[in-house]
Amino acid sequence: MNNEFQNATIDGQKVTVYQLGKSSIEWGNGAGTLSDGMDTNKDNQPTRKLTDSAESIIIYFSRSGSTELLASKVERETNADILEVIVKDPYPSNYSKTLSRANFERENQDYPELYMQLPNLDQYKTIYLGYQIWAMTLSHPMTSFLNTYGNQLSNKRIAPFMSEGGYGQGDSVQVIKEILKQQGSTNNTFVPALIVDGNKVDRAGKQVNDWIKYI
Ligand SMILES: Cc1cc2nc3c(=O)[nH]c(=O)nc-3n(C[C@H](O)[C@H](O)[C@H](O)COP(=O)(O)O)c2cc1C
């Protein structure tokens, strides 16, 4: 891991990233990426840092750690609160099994059940939404999150950030906007998304800093 990210923590817990240190060929645009089968880290408690004073909150999901590392960096730069999106049944460590499950979910629009509670969001002006690209669109845990809680995001500024396999953001931001609208969320503003390749998140320090300064 790049120096700046060595021993990265989030909410005091270690961030483990499965896509780092691989050549482009080994990485294969993220295909084959393992996880520990607990959506990031079986040794950690779900991230949940909530204060009375923060004006922003980072809400993120990460199966294999790349988006979590970005979230940790955003938190360091902004001191925002943090909330991890947790699904009831974690995605398998095996990539092919995860892909099969994700394909089934998408084809059937049967998105995962969540296992988390949303705090009151009144104090926050900005919501940093951290997710990954699956099949060129929004990953399913974030889809479930917005389907479930989108109605509580009215009047918020939405700052999307994502990690992906090198094929870009797909239609993910458009999908976020559509779900928020469907759920009755009004008066949202959007800032341009931050997009980082999943195997380069440890080299994204400047990109994250520039993005935060810009927005
Ligand atoms: C089921 C699945 C589908 C994926 N589809 C895409 C895709 O269409 N385009 C892309 O660029 N990356 C794709 N990826 C790669 C992930 O977006 C990438 O590995 C990301 O960094 C994972 O983030 P995470 O470590 O936070 O889970 C896919 C990964 C999975 C598991």
The ligand as a Gaussian input file, in Angstrom:
#p B3LYP/6-31G(d) Opt

LIG

0 1
 C      -20.562000      -8.366000      -9.114000
 C      -19.524000      -7.382000      -9.604000
 C      -19.726000      -6.712000     -10.807000
 C      -18.796000      -5.755000     -11.244000
 N      -19.043000      -5.058000     -12.405000
 C      -18.182000      -4.069000     -12.793000
 C      -18.445000      -3.268000     -13.970000
 O      -19.443000      -3.439000     -14.660000
 N      -17.558000      -2.299000     -14.298000
 C      -16.433000      -2.054000     -13.553000
 O      -15.670000      -1.150000     -13.883000
 N      -16.164000      -2.806000     -12.435000
 C      -17.001000      -3.781000     -12.039000
 N      -16.734000      -4.513000     -10.904000
 C      -15.512000      -4.232000     -10.149000
 C      -15.754000      -3.370000      -8.915000
 O      -16.468000      -2.205000      -9.215000
 C      -14.416000      -2.980000      -8.287000
 O      -13.675000      -4.136000      -8.026000
 C      -14.601000      -2.137000      -7.025000
 O      -13.389000      -1.484000      -6.729000
 C      -15.015000      -2.975000      -5.813000
 O      -15.192000      -2.129000      -4.706000
 P      -15.148000      -2.645000      -3.198000
 O      -13.751000      -3.207000      -2.969000
 O      -15.403000      -1.438000      -2.387000
 O      -16.191000      -3.686000      -3.043000
 C      -17.630000      -5.485000     -10.470000
 C      -17.428000      -6.212000      -9.273000
 C      -18.367000      -7.134000      -8.842000
 C      -18.129000      -7.861000      -7.541000

